[in-house]
Amino acid sequence: MTGRVPLLRRALRPPWMQLLLLYVLVLAVLLPLIGQGKRHSYYFRASAHLSGLTEQALADSLERAEEAESYFREAAGADGGEVGEEERPPQPPPHMAVVIVTTVRSQGAEYRYYLQVAAALHRLLRRCSWCRDYRLMGCNVDPRPAEHWQAEGAASRLVPVVRRFGDGGDGQQQPEPEPERFEKEKEDYLFCLSRGLALRPRYVLVLEDDALPSPDLFPVLRDVLERRLAARDPLYVKLYHPERLQGFLHPEPARIVEWVGLGALGGGLLFYLHRRLSGGWASSPLAFCALAALCMLAAEGYGRVYLLEARRASPQLYSLSPASHCCTPAMAFTARGAARALRYLRGRRCRPGFAKDSALYEALGDEGDTAYVVEPNLVSHIGLYSTLRGVIGRPSL
């Protein structure tokens, strides 16, 4: 056994062997161990973990739904119920209108997505000392609005609700017979955005009813809209982008720069440590490049979405980059941006393969407008049952 040690040392003496061993240890041993349960990692083992993660997500969603229903029931009782929208005295224009677009879901009603989102937003606004002039409202776009008990029940005493459809009074529309679902989704969004804009706010935040906000939603929005974008007038700011599309290798120049920078930083640190500890092979530009490449491969393999979580330490650390295609669970608008978005969307008809997110993104190029996306995501997409995809036999993350 003792005779093998010198042989091993001699075998590892060449710099390329040491680099090869480091690559194997990191990419074939360490990352498979820590990444196998991470859903957005290259090392994710779906056969072993996907079912369990889905069950846990459903259980967590059900627990939040129970808590949200209790929250509204108890809060409405303690406050004696807030007056209805029609009984409210005139109020000054809010600084931000926060609108939740909601409809009845044919599946997954027990998860009460609207209540989860409305309760989370109501809590955040109550705890926010500088959000007193923010206005939260639900926007019920179901063709049979009275059947949407989540929006029209106890929650409506704390979160006022406007209806798109009704008896034709108060600006309400009558549902068209079997409208095309993607066009209806766009028209629903237009209605809710316009109702938020009608309050004459400075900003409008529109969320779909399965977009659960993160705890730092409003501090980050304040920093983004009122500091970083104060001198600009974007069409919109996206607060969510699908995690599966957040990798370094997606064709977005800003991410490539970020990836190379991360590799240079990590490679430089490894280069310095090896020189300090051993004074060996890590003394050439080629060694630095090999270490930087290792860091880049490790970052992409583990998952950029998990590295982004470090930015949650402060609102100022969130990144802001040009928006890409997809999706609209949560969007922030300036008042002027919202007005332009209404005009752009009214001039486009949606269809399968060309939903409202595609229409807005197309408008950016056609109209020469700008838009941004905030990373990491400021909302979680909790809806495993969709209003557009039809019947889902077995939900999965």
C-alpha positions in Angstrom: 0.0 0.0 0.0 2.8 2.4 0.9 4.4 1.7 -2.5 1.3 3.0 -4.2 1.5 6.5 -2.6 4.6 7.6 -4.5 3.1 6.2 -7.7 0.0 8.2 -7.1 2.0 11.3 -6.4 4.0 10.9 -9.6 0.8 10.3 -11.6 -0.7 13.5 -10.3 2.4 15.6 -10.8 1.6 16.7 -14.3 -0.6 19.9 -14.2 -3.1 18.4 -16.7 -3.7 15.5 -14.4 -4.4 17.7 -11.5 -6.8 19.8 -13.6 -8.5 16.6 -14.8 -8.9 15.3 -11.2 -10.4 18.7 -10.2 -12.8 18.6 -13.1 -13.9 15.0 -12.2 -14.3 15.8 -8.5 -16.4 18.9 -9.2 -18.5 17.9 -12.2 -18.9 14.1 -11.7 -18.9 13.8 -7.9 -19.7 17.0 -6.0 -22.4 18.5 -8.2 -24.3 15.3 -8.8 -24.6 14.9 -5.0 -25.8 18.4 -4.3 -27.8 19.0 -7.5 -29.8 15.8 -7.8 -32.7 17.2 -5.9 -32.7 20.7 -7.6 -35.4 20.8 -10.2 -33.6 23.3 -12.4 -30.2 21.7 -12.2 -28.7 19.7 -15.0 -28.1 17.0 -12.4 -31.7 16.8 -11.3 -32.9 13.2 -11.1 -36.6 13.4 -12.1 -37.3 9.7 -11.6 -36.2 10.0 -7.9 -37.4 13.4 -6.9 -40.1 14.9 -9.2 -43.0 13.1 -7.7 -42.0 14.0 -4.2 -41.4 17.7 -5.0 -44.8 17.9 -6.7 -46.6 16.3 -3.7 -44.8 18.7 -1.4 -45.7 21.7 -3.5 -49.4 20.6 -3.5 -49.3 20.1 0.2 -47.7 23.5 0.8 -50.3 25.1 -1.5 -53.2 23.5 0.4 -51.7 24.7 3.7 -51.4 28.2 2.5 -55.0 28.1 1.2 -56.3 27.1 4.6 -54.3 29.9 6.3 -55.5 32.5 3.7 -59.1 31.6 4.2 -58.7 31.8 8.0 -56.8 35.1 7.6 -59.7 36.8 5.7 -62.3 35.3 7.9 -60.6 36.5 11.1 -59.4 39.9 9.7 -62.8 40.8 8.3 -64.4 39.9 11.6 -61.9 41.9 13.7 -62.3 45.0 11.5 -66.0 44.7 11.4 -65.7 44.3 7.6 -64.6 47.1 5.4 -67.2 48.9 3.5 -68.0 47.9 -0.1 -66.5 49.7 -3.0 -69.7 51.5 -3.8 -70.0 52.8 -0.2 -66.4 54.1 0.0 -66.0 57.9 0.3 -63.9 59.5 -2.5 -60.2 58.7 -2.2 -57.2 60.4 -3.6 -55.4 58.7 -6.4 -53.2 55.9 -5.1 -49.4 55.8 -5.6 -49.8 52.2 -6.9 -52.8 50.2 -7.9 -52.3 46.5 -7.3 -54.7 44.4 -9.4 -55.3 40.7 -9.2 -56.8 39.1 -12.3 -58.9 36.1 -11.3 -61.4 33.7 -12.7 -63.0 30.4 -11.6 -60.8 27.3 -12.3 -62.4 24.1 -13.4 -59.8 22.1 -11.6 -57.8 22.6 -8.4 -60.5 24.8 -6.6 -59.4 23.3 -3.3 -56.0 25.2 -3.6 -57.8 28.6 -3.6 -55.1 30.3 -5.5 -56.8 33.7 -5.4 -57.1 33.6 -1.7 -53.4 32.7 -1.3 -52.3 35.6 -3.5 -54.8 38.2 -2.1 -53.9 37.3 1.5 -50.1 37.5 0.9 -50.5 40.9 -0.8 -52.8 42.2 1.9 -50.3 41.1 4.6 -47.4 42.7 2.8 -49.2 46.0 2.4 -50.3 46.1 6.0 -46.7 45.6 7.1 -45.3 48.2 4.7 -45.0 51.6 6.4 -44.7 53.5 3.1 -47.4 51.6 1.3 -50.4 53.4 2.9 -51.4 55.0 -0.5 -51.3 51.7 -2.4 -54.7 50.3 -3.4 -55.3 46.5 -3.6 -58.2 45.2 -5.7 -59.4 42.0 -7.2 -60.6 41.9 -10.9 -63.1 39.1 -11.4 -63.2 38.2 -15.1 -65.3 35.1 -14.9 -68.4 35.1 -17.2 -70.4 34.0 -14.1 -68.9 36.4 -11.5 -71.2 35.4 -8.6 -69.9 31.8 -8.8 -66.4 33.0 -7.9 -66.8 32.6 -4.2 -63.1 33.2 -3.4 -63.2 36.7 -4.8 -66.8 37.5 -3.9 -66.9 36.0 -0.4 -65.3 37.2 2.8 -62.1 38.3 1.0 -64.1 41.0 -0.8 -64.6 42.8 2.5 -60.8 43.5 2.7 -59.9 43.4 -1.0 -62.6 45.2 -3.1 -63.5 43.4 -6.4 -64.5 44.8 -9.8 -66.3 42.5 -12.3 -65.9 42.4 -16.0 -69.2 40.6 -16.6 -72.5 41.2 -15.0 -76.0 42.6 -15.7 -74.6 45.3 -18.1 -74.7 48.0 -15.5 -71.8 50.0 -14.1 -69.7 49.5 -17.3 -70.0 45.7 -17.0 -70.0 43.7 -20.2 -72.1 40.7 -21.2 -70.1 37.5 -22.0 -69.8 36.6 -25.7 -70.8 33.1 -26.7 -67.7 30.8 -26.3 -65.0 33.4 -27.1 -61.6 32.2 -28.2 -59.7 31.6 -24.9 -56.5 33.3 -25.8 -58.3 36.4 -27.1 -60.5 36.3 -24.0 -57.5 36.2 -21.8 -56.1 39.3 -23.5 -59.5 41.1 -23.2 -59.6 40.2 -19.5 -56.2 41.6 -19.0 -57.1 44.8 -20.9 -60.2 45.3 -18.7 -58.2 44.8 -15.4 -55.3 47.0 -16.5 -57.8 49.7 -17.5 -59.6 49.5 -14.2 -56.4 49.9 -12.3 -55.4 52.8 -14.5 -58.8 54.4 -14.0 -57.8 55.1 -10.3 -55.2 57.5 -11.7 -52.2 55.9 -9.9 -48.5 56.6 -10.7 -47.9 52.9 -11.1 -50.0 49.8 -11.8 -49.1 46.3 -10.7 -51.1 43.5 -12.4 -50.8 39.9 -11.0 -52.5 36.8 -12.1 -54.3 34.9 -9.4 -51.6 32.2 -9.1 -48.6 34.5 -8.8 -47.6 34.4 -5.1 -45.5 37.4 -4.1 -42.2 37.2 -2.4 -41.8 39.0 0.9 -39.6 41.7 -0.6 -41.9 42.5 -3.5 -42.7 46.1 -2.6 -39.2 47.2 -1.4 -37.7 45.9 -4.7 -40.4 47.5 -6.8 -39.8 50.8 -5.1 -36.1 50.6 -5.8 -36.6 49.6 -9.4 -39.4 51.9 -10.4 -38.5 55.0 -8.3 -34.7 54.9 -8.4 -33.3 52.8 -11.3 -36.0 53.5 -13.8 -37.0 57.0 -12.6 -35.6 58.7 -15.6 -36.9 56.2 -18.1 -40.4 55.3 -19.3 -40.5 51.5 -20.1 -43.6 49.8 -21.4 -43.5 47.3 -18.6 -41.3 45.6 -16.0 -41.6 41.8 -15.8 -41.4 40.4 -12.3 -41.4 36.7 -13.3 -39.6 34.6 -15.9 -39.9 30.8 -16.0 -37.0 29.2 -14.1 -36.4 26.7 -16.8 -35.5 29.7 -19.1 -33.1 31.4 -16.7 -30.0 29.5 -17.5 -26.8 31.1 -18.8 -27.0 29.4 -22.2 -30.2 31.0 -23.3 -29.5 33.5 -26.0 -29.5 36.7 -24.1 -26.3 38.8 -24.2 -26.5 40.1 -20.6 -26.4 36.5 -19.3 -23.4 35.5 -21.3 -21.5 38.5 -19.9 -22.7 37.5 -16.4 -21.5 33.9 -17.0 -18.1 34.9 -18.2 -17.7 37.4 -15.4 -18.6 34.7 -12.9 -16.1 32.3 -14.4 -13.4 34.9 -14.3 -14.1 35.7 -10.6 -14.3 32.0 -9.6 -11.3 31.0 -11.8 -9.3 33.9 -10.4 -10.0 32.9 -6.8 -9.0 29.3 -7.5 -5.9 30.4 -9.4 -4.8 32.7 -6.5 -5.5 30.0 -3.8 -3.5 27.3 -5.6 -0.5 29.6 -6.1 -0.6 30.7 -2.5 -0.9 27.1 -1.1 1.4 25.3 -3.4 3.2 27.6 -5.8 2.7 24.9 -8.4 1.0 24.6 -11.8 -1.5 27.5 -11.5 0.9 30.1 -12.8 0.1 30.3 -16.4 -2.8 32.0 -18.4 -3.8 28.5 -19.6 -4.3 27.3 -16.1 -6.4 30.4 -15.3 -8.6 29.8 -18.4 -9.1 26.1 -17.4 -10.2 27.1 -13.9 -12.5 29.8 -15.2 -14.1 27.3 -17.6 -14.6 24.9 -14.7 -16.4 27.5 -12.7 -18.6 28.4 -15.7 -19.5 24.7 -16.3 -20.2 24.2 -12.6 -22.5 27.3 -12.4 -24.5 26.3 -15.5 -24.7 22.7 -14.3 -25.9 23.5 -10.8 -28.4 26.1 -12.1 -28.2 29.8 -12.5 -31.6 30.2 -10.8 -30.1 29.0 -7.5 -27.2 31.3 -7.8 -29.6 34.2 -8.3 -31.0 33.6 -4.8 -28.0 35.4 -3.3 -29.3 38.7 -4.8 -32.3 38.6 -2.4 -30.0 39.9 0.3 -30.9 43.5 -0.7 -33.3 45.2 -3.1 -30.3 47.0 -4.7 -28.8 43.6 -5.7 -31.7 42.5 -7.9 -30.7 42.6 -11.5 -32.5 44.6 -14.2 -32.1 43.6 -17.8 -34.0 43.9 -21.1 -37.1 41.8 -21.1 -37.4 38.6 -23.1 -40.4 36.7 -24.5 -42.7 35.0 -22.0 -44.6 35.4 -19.5 -47.1 37.7 -17.7 -47.9 36.4 -14.2 -46.8 39.7 -12.7 -46.1 43.0 -14.5 -45.5 46.5 -13.3 -46.4 49.5 -15.4 -46.0 53.2 -15.1 -49.2 55.1 -15.8 -47.9 56.1 -19.2 -46.6 52.6 -19.9 -50.0 51.1 -19.0 -51.8 53.5 -21.4 -49.4 52.5 -24.2 -49.9 48.8 -23.4 -53.6 49.1 -23.6 -53.3 50.7 -27.1 -50.8 48.1 -28.3 -52.9 45.2 -27.1 -56.2 46.5 -28.6 -54.6 46.5 -32.0 -53.6 42.8 -31.8 -55.7 39.7 -31.8 -54.5 36.7 -29.8 -54.7 33.1 -30.8 -53.0 29.7 -30.0 -49.3 30.4 -30.2 -49.7 34.1 -30.0 -51.0 34.9 -26.4 -50.9 38.3 -24.8 -47.2 38.0 -23.7 -46.3 37.5 -27.4 -48.5 40.5 -28.4 -46.7 42.7 -25.9 -43.3 41.5 -26.9 -44.1 42.0 -30.5 -45.1 45.6 -29.7 -41.7 46.3 -28.3 -40.1 45.9 -31.7 -42.9 47.4 -33.7 -43.3 50.5 -31.6 -39.6 50.9 -30.6 -40.5 50.7 -26.9 -38.5 49.2 -24.0 -39.2 46.7 -21.2 -37.2 45.1 -18.4 -37.2 42.0 -16.3 -36.2 41.7 -12.7 -34.2 38.8 -11.4 -34.6 36.7 -9.3 -38.3 36.4 -9.6 -40.5 38.5 -7.4 -43.4 36.0 -7.6 -43.7 32.3 -7.5 -46.0 30.6 -10.1 -48.0 28.3 -7.9 -50.8 27.3 -10.3 -50.3 23.7 -11.2 -53.9 23.8 -12.7 -54.2 26.1 -15.7 -57.1 28.1 -17.0 -55.8 27.7 -20.6 -54.5 24.2 -20.9 -57.8 22.3 -20.3 -58.1 19.2 -18.1 -55.0 18.1 -16.3 -55.1 14.5 -15.2 -52.1 14.6 -12.9 -50.4 17.9 -12.1 -46.6 18.0 -12.1 -44.0 20.7 -11.5 
